């Protein structure tokens, strides 16, 4: 199933893609509701604009009969639409507290109007997820510097109520110590020796 995912079911949005018949040497990249800030998309003769409907991840999973299934890994790499997709996956995130969520995040304004890394991080923290790692950094040639600058990376998020940092790595929080538990450490029975 291929769908345009976002935060509102049935919403019509403008969608940008490259015309492969005019430039077959270009890879099919950058198709999005947020137009890429790249040389390819600055050439308007190569850009096709369409109106498409978006759907939430929650409704797509429901239509596929997967509305009750938790997921262990959720990977979002959708050309600037990651924040919209996260907002349309609230039920999935609630039923998958032990999931690792990997979000391709732009470090620079790669897609016009797309969210910043900070906007995505704030949204994830509001949903109870913390940034655990940054990997797969994509780089591009800088016009100013003699080195390639980071433009995008995969940000790994984990649920702060399920995992805790122990100084050496992330471990699962014991059930009696999670934030959702009403039991405090002081109220635990003491062991007798």
C-alpha positions in Angstrom: 0.0 0.0 0.0 1.4 3.4 -1.0 -0.2 6.4 0.6 0.6 10.1 1.2 0.7 10.3 5.0 0.0 13.3 7.2 -2.0 14.6 10.1 -5.5 14.8 8.6 -7.5 12.1 6.8 -8.7 13.2 3.3 -7.0 16.6 3.3 -6.1 17.7 -0.2 -2.5 19.0 -0.5 -0.2 20.2 -3.2 2.4 17.5 -4.0 5.7 18.1 -5.9 7.6 15.5 -7.9 10.3 15.5 -10.6 9.2 14.8 -14.2 11.3 11.7 -15.0 10.5 11.8 -18.7 12.3 15.2 -19.0 15.3 14.2 -17.0 15.6 10.4 -16.8 19.2 10.6 -15.5 17.8 12.0 -12.2 16.9 9.6 -9.6 13.3 9.7 -8.4 13.8 11.7 -5.3 12.3 14.5 -3.3 8.6 13.8 -4.0 6.8 15.6 -1.2 4.2 18.1 -0.1 7.3 20.2 0.9 9.2 21.2 -2.2 12.9 20.4 -2.0 15.4 23.3 -1.8 17.7 21.5 -4.3 18.9 22.5 -7.7 16.5 19.9 -9.3 13.4 21.4 -7.8 14.5 25.0 -8.5 14.2 24.2 -12.2 10.4 24.6 -12.5 10.3 22.9 -16.0 11.3 19.6 -14.2 8.7 19.9 -11.4 5.2 18.4 -11.6 2.6 19.8 -9.2 -0.3 17.6 -8.3 -3.2 17.6 -5.8 -3.3 14.5 -3.6 -5.1 13.3 -0.6 -3.3 12.5 2.6 -4.2 10.0 5.2 -3.0 9.4 8.8 -0.9 6.4 9.7 -3.6 5.4 12.2 -6.3 5.3 9.5 -4.1 3.4 7.1 -3.3 0.8 9.7 -7.0 0.5 10.6 -7.9 0.0 6.9 -5.3 -2.8 6.8 -6.7 -4.5 9.9 -3.6 -3.6 12.0 -5.2 -1.0 14.3 -4.5 -3.1 17.5 -1.0 -4.2 16.5 2.0 -2.7 18.4 5.2 -2.1 16.4 8.8 -2.4 17.6 10.4 -0.2 15.0 8.8 2.7 13.3 10.9 4.4 10.5 9.8 7.7 9.0 11.7 9.0 5.9 9.1 11.0 4.0 10.7 14.1 2.7 9.8 16.7 5.3 6.4 15.2 6.2 7.7 13.4 9.3 6.1 15.8 11.8 2.7 15.6 10.1 3.0 11.8 10.0 3.9 11.7 13.8 0.8 13.8 14.5 -1.3 11.3 12.5 0.0 8.3 14.4 -1.1 9.0 18.0 -2.9 5.7 18.5 0.0 3.8 17.0 2.5 5.5 19.4 0.2 4.9 22.4 0.0 1.1 21.8 3.7 0.8 21.0 5.4 2.2 24.1 8.5 -0.1 23.6 9.0 1.0 20.0 12.1 2.7 18.7 11.0 5.5 16.4 13.5 6.5 13.7 12.8 9.9 12.1 14.9 11.2 9.2 15.3 14.8 10.2 16.6 17.8 8.3 19.4 19.7 9.9 19.2 22.4 7.3 16.1 23.7 5.5 16.1 20.9 3.0 12.4 21.0 2.2 10.6 24.4 1.9 8.2 24.7 4.8 9.3 21.4 6.3 9.9 21.1 10.0 13.2 21.7 11.7 15.0 19.1 13.8 14.0 21.1 16.9 10.3 21.1 16.0 10.4 17.3 15.6 12.3 16.8 18.8 9.8 19.0 20.8 6.9 17.1 19.3 8.5 13.8 20.2 9.2 15.0 23.8 5.6 16.1 24.1 4.6 12.6 23.2 6.9 11.1 25.8 9.8 10.2 23.6 13.4 11.2 24.1 16.3 11.5 21.6 18.5 8.5 22.2 20.9 8.7 19.2 21.7 10.3 15.9 23.0 8.1 13.0 23.2 8.0 9.2 24.2 11.6 8.7 23.8 12.7 5.1 26.2 15.4 3.9 26.4 17.8 1.0 29.2 19.9 -0.4 29.3 23.3 1.2 29.6 26.5 -0.9 31.4 28.2 1.9 33.6 25.5 3.6 36.1 23.0 2.3 34.2 20.1 3.8 30.8 18.5 3.4 28.2 19.7 5.9 25.5 17.6 7.5 22.1 18.1 6.0 20.0 15.2 7.3 20.3 12.4 9.9 18.2 9.6 11.4 17.2 10.5 14.9 16.4 7.5 17.2 13.7 8.2 19.8 12.7 6.0 22.7 9.9 6.2 25.3 11.2 8.0 28.4 8.8 5.9 30.6 10.0 2.6 29.3 13.8 3.2 28.9 16.3 4.8 31.2 19.9 5.9 30.8 22.2 4.0 33.2 25.4 5.7 32.2 26.5 2.9 29.8 23.4 2.6 27.7 19.6 2.5 27.6 17.9 -0.1 29.7 14.3 -0.9 30.4 12.8 0.8 33.4 11.5 -1.7 36.0 7.7 -1.6 36.1 7.6 -0.5 39.7 9.7 2.6 38.9 8.1 3.9 35.8 6.5 7.3 35.8 3.0 5.8 35.3 3.3 3.7 38.4 2.0 5.1 41.7 4.4 3.1 43.8 7.5 5.1 45.0 10.9 3.6 45.9 10.3 4.5 49.6 7.1 2.4 49.7 8.7 -0.8 48.5 8.9 -3.5 51.2 12.4 -3.8 52.7 14.1 -7.1 52.5 15.1 -8.8 55.7 18.4 -10.7 56.0 
